Amino acid sequence: MNDPLKNMLVLQKAMLDGWMTSSNQMLQYWQHVFDLQEKLFNQATSFARNHVEIDDGPSFTGKYGKRRFDIDPERDV
């Protein structure tokens, strides 16, 4: 004869395993979404925050001589 307690325990264990697996997958999806969001924010702010357009004079690594950094009085006013 079948043991009803054993069947209930097997059912509860299967439900718990399924719940743990789905919770783990959901948390991995959330982590992926947060990582993508962080990359998007970093990409959007990295150019604006780290880009300096003021010429610091003639130097080996400077931007001296590049026309896009020249001052245009008609455009910059």
Secondary structure, DSSP 8 states (H G I E B T S, - for coil): ---HHHHHHHHHHHHHHHHHHHHHHHHHHHHHHHHHHHHHHHHHHHHHHH---S---S-SSS-TT-GGGS--HHHH-
